[in-house]
């Protein structure tokens, strides 16, 4: 695994109703992409930023066959299905990869993921409606102490087709995912796994949690909790803080403000807390 810092590539939010989630994210002030289908039984809609994105995902109505997990095989569709049987929310955290095959080998050597890399491709739409190809390779890792959270890295094979400034112009001025938060009863128990996955060492915070600095200013946080170990939420940087408040108020979305943060609680946001901070 490369020693240089990785950036946040995307987060995966599992929802029961993709259309309702898309409408909610539009009301938050995001530009939400069209629906895409996967052959393993899921559908998604994306919210793209400068170098990261949010993936809203659900199960297709006509599921077909969802491949099961197996020796050396992580089933993306099976994980989403099982997650949604228990809850909605932040299900997967993804860092970027320059070589998913090499990362899968490194994860296996470190004992955090004995899965073969997973390649897939699909057709996408440009802003003008024309069709293009996107392709990805994924390398998965799992922490047994957090069974309802999946970690993987994503290698983009045709990045010039995926990243598009037209998809990144949001009414709320959002620029990127700035941070993600994992809630853990004993943050220190997960230090080894997270260091191996992110490739960086953590520093302790003042609340018994941990902070892993990532590339491009991103941060992975582990917050101490008395509840279950799970992904709790994420932070998005926005250019106009007052505009974000106005959008939420106009949409009737409950939020709180604490100093330079706007927070939409998980129970009001499909199971994942959303924090907005001013873009630097």
KAFENFEN-V989368 format. One record per residue. N is the residue number from 1. RES is the residue in one small letter. OMEGA is omega in whole degrees, 0 to 359 (NA if undefined). D_LAST is the distance of its C-alpha to the last C-alpha in whole Angstrom. Layout:
# KAFENFEN-V989368
n->N res->RES omega->OMEGA d_last->D_LAST
n->N res->RES omega->OMEGA d_last->D_LAST
This chain:
# KAFENFEN-V989368
n->1 res->x omega->183 d_last->30
n->2 res->x omega->181 d_last->27
n->3 res->x omega->179 d_last->26
n->4 res->x omega->181 d_last->23
n->5 res->x omega->173 d_last->20
n->6 res->x omega->174 d_last->20
n->7 res->x omega->171 d_last->17
n->8 res->x omega->177 d_last->17
n->9 res->x omega->175 d_last->19
n->10 res->x omega->174 d_last->20
n->11 res->x omega->182 d_last->21
n->12 res->x omega->181 d_last->25
n->13 res->x omega->183 d_last->25
n->14 res->x omega->183 d_last->29
n->15 res->x omega->178 d_last->31
n->16 res->x omega->185 d_last->34
n->17 res->x omega->184 d_last->34
n->18 res->x omega->180 d_last->31
n->19 res->x omega->179 d_last->32
n->20 res->x omega->178 d_last->31
n->21 res->x omega->178 d_last->28
n->22 res->x omega->178 d_last->27
n->23 res->x omega->179 d_last->28
n->24 res->x omega->180 d_last->26
n->25 res->x omega->173 d_last->23
n->26 res->x omega->178 d_last->23
n->27 res->x omega->176 d_last->24
n->28 res->x omega->180 d_last->20
n->29 res->x omega->180 d_last->19
n->30 res->x omega->168 d_last->19
n->31 res->x omega->185 d_last->21
n->32 res->x omega->183 d_last->23
n->33 res->x omega->180 d_last->26
n->34 res->x omega->180 d_last->29
n->35 res->x omega->176 d_last->31
n->36 res->x omega->180 d_last->32
n->37 res->x omega->178 d_last->35
n->38 res->x omega->182 d_last->36
n->39 res->x omega->180 d_last->40
n->40 res->x omega->168 d_last->39
n->41 res->x omega->177 d_last->39
n->42 res->x omega->174 d_last->35
n->43 res->x omega->180 d_last->33
n->44 res->x omega->168 d_last->30
n->45 res->x omega->188 d_last->27
n->46 res->x omega->171 d_last->24
n->47 res->x omega->188 d_last->20
n->48 res->x omega->176 d_last->18
n->49 res->x omega->184 d_last->15
n->50 res->x omega->180 d_last->14
n->51 res->x omega->178 d_last->15
n->52 res->x omega->178 d_last->16
n->53 res->x omega->174 d_last->18
n->54 res->x omega->176 d_last->20
n->55 res->x omega->172 d_last->24
n->56 res->x omega->187 d_last->26
n->57 res->x omega->177 d_last->29
n->58 res->x omega->175 d_last->33
n->59 res->x omega->176 d_last->37
n->60 res->x omega->177 d_last->39
n->61 res->x omega->177 d_last->42
n->62 res->x omega->192 d_last->44
n->63 res->x omega->190 d_last->43
n->64 res->x omega->182 d_last->45
n->65 res->x omega->174 d_last->45
n->66 res->x omega->181 d_last->42
n->67 res->x omega->179 d_last->43
n->68 res->x omega->168 d_last->43
n->69 res->x omega->178 d_last->42
n->70 res->x omega->178 d_last->44
n->71 res->x omega->180 d_last->45
n->72 res->x omega->183 d_last->42
n->73 res->x omega->173 d_last->40
n->74 res->x omega->180 d_last->37
n->75 res->x omega->179 d_last->38
n->76 res->x omega->181 d_last->35
n->77 res->x omega->180 d_last->37
n->78 res->x omega->179 d_last->39
n->79 res->x omega->179 d_last->36
n->80 res->x omega->179 d_last->34
n->81 res->x omega->183 d_last->38
n->82 res->x omega->178 d_last->38
n->83 res->x omega->183 d_last->35
n->84 res->x omega->174 d_last->35
n->85 res->x omega->183 d_last->39
n->86 res->x omega->190 d_last->37
n->87 res->x omega->163 d_last->34
n->88 res->x omega->174 d_last->31
n->89 res->x omega->184 d_last->27
n->90 res->x omega->190 d_last->25
n->91 res->x omega->187 d_last->28
n->92 res->x omega->177 d_last->26
n->93 res->x omega->190 d_last->23
n->94 res->x omega->172 d_last->23
n->95 res->x omega->180 d_last->21
n->96 res->x omega->179 d_last->22
n->97 res->x omega->172 d_last->25
n->98 res->x omega->183 d_last->27
n->99 res->x omega->184 d_last->30
n->100 res->x omega->179 d_last->31
n->101 res->x omega->178 d_last->35
n->102 res->x omega->179 d_last->34
n->103 res->x omega->178 d_last->31
n->104 res->x omega->178 d_last->34
n->105 res->x omega->179 d_last->37
n->106 res->x omega->178 d_last->34
n->107 res->x omega->179 d_last->34
n->108 res->x omega->180 d_last->37
n->109 res->x omega->180 d_last->38
n->110 res->x omega->177 d_last->36
n->111 res->x omega->180 d_last->37
n->112 res->x omega->179 d_last->34
n->113 res->x omega->180 d_last->35
n->114 res->x omega->185 d_last->39
n->115 res->x omega->173 d_last->38
n->116 res->x omega->175 d_last->39
n->117 res->x omega->186 d_last->36
n->118 res->x omega->179 d_last->35
n->119 res->x omega->170 d_last->35
n->120 res->x omega->177 d_last->35
n->121 res->x omega->179 d_last->34
n->122 res->x omega->173 d_last->35
n->123 res->x omega->176 d_last->34
n->124 res->x omega->180 d_last->31
n->125 res->x omega->171 d_last->31
n->126 res->x omega->179 d_last->29
n->127 res->x omega->180 d_last->28
n->128 res->x omega->178 d_last->31
n->129 res->x omega->180 d_last->33
n->130 res->x omega->185 d_last->34
n->131 res->x omega->175 d_last->35
n->132 res->x omega->182 d_last->33
n->133 res->x omega->171 d_last->33
n->134 res->x omega->183 d_last->31
n->135 res->x omega->186 d_last->32
n->136 res->x omega->167 d_last->30
n->137 res->x omega->184 d_last->32
n->138 res->x omega->173 d_last->31
n->139 res->x omega->189 d_last->31
n->140 res->x omega->174 d_last->32
n->141 res->x omega->179 d_last->32
n->142 res->x omega->172 d_last->33
n->143 res->x omega->182 d_last->33
n->144 res->x omega->179 d_last->36
n->145 res->x omega->178 d_last->35
n->146 res->x omega->188 d_last->32
n->147 res->x omega->180 d_last->35
n->148 res->x omega->177 d_last->33
n->149 res->x omega->178 d_last->30
n->150 res->x omega->179 d_last->30
n->151 res->x omega->173 d_last->27
n->152 res->x omega->175 d_last->28
n->153 res->x omega->187 d_last->26
n->154 res->x omega->175 d_last->26
n->155 res->x omega->177 d_last->27
n->156 res->x omega->181 d_last->27
n->157 res->x omega->178 d_last->30
n->158 res->x omega->186 d_last->29
n->159 res->x omega->181 d_last->25
n->160 res->x omega->176 d_last->26
n->161 res->x omega->185 d_last->28
n->162 res->x omega->185 d_last->25
n->163 res->x omega->185 d_last->22
n->164 res->x omega->181 d_last->22
n->165 res->x omega->180 d_last->19
n->166 res->x omega->179 d_last->21
n->167 res->x omega->189 d_last->21
n->168 res->x omega->179 d_last->17
n->169 res->x omega->186 d_last->17
n->170 res->x omega->177 d_last->17
n->171 res->x omega->179 d_last->18
n->172 res->x omega->178 d_last->15
n->173 res->x omega->180 d_last->12
n->174 res->x omega->183 d_last->11
n->175 res->x omega->182 d_last->10
n->176 res->x omega->168 d_last->11
n->177 res->x omega->184 d_last->12
n->178 res->x omega->184 d_last->10
n->179 res->x omega->170 d_last->13
n->180 res->x omega->183 d_last->17
n->181 res->x omega->172 d_last->20
n->182 res->x omega->175 d_last->23
n->183 res->x omega->183 d_last->26
n->184 res->x omega->179 d_last->29
n->185 res->x omega->178 d_last->32
n->186 res->x omega->184 d_last->32
n->187 res->x omega->184 d_last->28
n->188 res->x omega->181 d_last->30
n->189 res->x omega->186 d_last->33
n->190 res->x omega->183 d_last->30
n->191 res->x omega->182 d_last->29
n->192 res->x omega->180 d_last->31
n->193 res->x omega->185 d_last->30
n->194 res->x omega->175 d_last->26
n->195 res->x omega->178 d_last->27
n->196 res->x omega->182 d_last->29
n->197 res->x omega->184 d_last->27
n->198 res->x omega->183 d_last->23
n->199 res->x omega->179 d_last->25
n->200 res->x omega->178 d_last->23
n->201 res->x omega->181 d_last->24
n->202 res->x omega->167 d_last->23
n->203 res->x omega->181 d_last->22
n->204 res->x omega->172 d_last->23
n->205 res->x omega->186 d_last->22
n->206 res->x omega->183 d_last->23
n->207 res->x omega->179 d_last->25
n->208 res->x omega->177 d_last->27
n->209 res->x omega->181 d_last->24
n->210 res->x omega->178 d_last->22
n->211 res->x omega->177 d_last->19
n->212 res->x omega->180 d_last->19
n->213 res->x omega->181 d_last->16
n->214 res->x omega->180 d_last->16
n->215 res->x omega->177 d_last->15
n->216 res->x omega->176 d_last->12
n->217 res->x omega->180 d_last->10
n->218 res->x omega->182 d_last->12
n->219 res->x omega->170 d_last->14
n->220 res->x omega->183 d_last->18
n->221 res->x omega->171 d_last->19
n->222 res->x omega->183 d_last->23
n->223 res->x omega->179 d_last->23
n->224 res->x omega->180 d_last->27
n->225 res->x omega->173 d_last->29
n->226 res->x omega->180 d_last->33
n->227 res->x omega->183 d_last->33
n->228 res->x omega->173 d_last->33
n->229 res->x omega->184 d_last->31
n->230 res->x omega->168 d_last->28
n->231 res->x omega->185 d_last->25
n->232 res->x omega->183 d_last->24
n->233 res->x omega->184 d_last->20
n->234 res->x omega->182 d_last->17
n->235 res->x omega->178 d_last->13
n->236 res->x omega->176 d_last->11
n->237 res->x omega->180 d_last->8
n->238 res->x omega->183 d_last->9
n->239 res->x omega->185 d_last->8
n->240 res->x omega->184 d_last->11
n->241 res->x omega->181 d_last->11
n->242 res->x omega->178 d_last->15
n->243 res->x omega->179 d_last->16
n->244 res->x omega->177 d_last->15
n->245 res->x omega->180 d_last->18
n->246 res->x omega->180 d_last->20
n->247 res->x omega->180 d_last->20
n->248 res->x omega->179 d_last->21
n->249 res->x omega->181 d_last->24
n->250 res->x omega->181 d_last->25
n->251 res->x omega->181 d_last->26
n->252 res->x omega->180 d_last->27
n->253 res->x omega->181 d_last->25
n->254 res->x omega->177 d_last->25
n->255 res->x omega->175 d_last->22
n->256 res->x omega->178 d_last->21
n->257 res->x omega->177 d_last->18
n->258 res->x omega->183 d_last->18
n->259 res->x omega->183 d_last->15
n->260 res->x omega->180 d_last->12
n->261 res->x omega->170 d_last->13
n->262 res->x omega->185 d_last->15
n->263 res->x omega->170 d_last->18
n->264 res->x omega->186 d_last->21
n->265 res->x omega->183 d_last->23
n->266 res->x omega->182 d_last->25
n->267 res->x omega->177 d_last->28
n->268 res->x omega->188 d_last->27
n->269 res->x omega->176 d_last->25
n->270 res->x omega->170 d_last->27
n->271 res->x omega->180 d_last->27
n->272 res->x omega->179 d_last->24
n->273 res->x omega->181 d_last->21
n->274 res->x omega->177 d_last->18
n->275 res->x omega->177 d_last->15
n->276 res->x omega->177 d_last->12
n->277 res->x omega->178 d_last->9
n->278 res->x omega->176 d_last->6
n->279 res->x omega->180 d_last->4
n->280 res->x omega->NA d_last->0
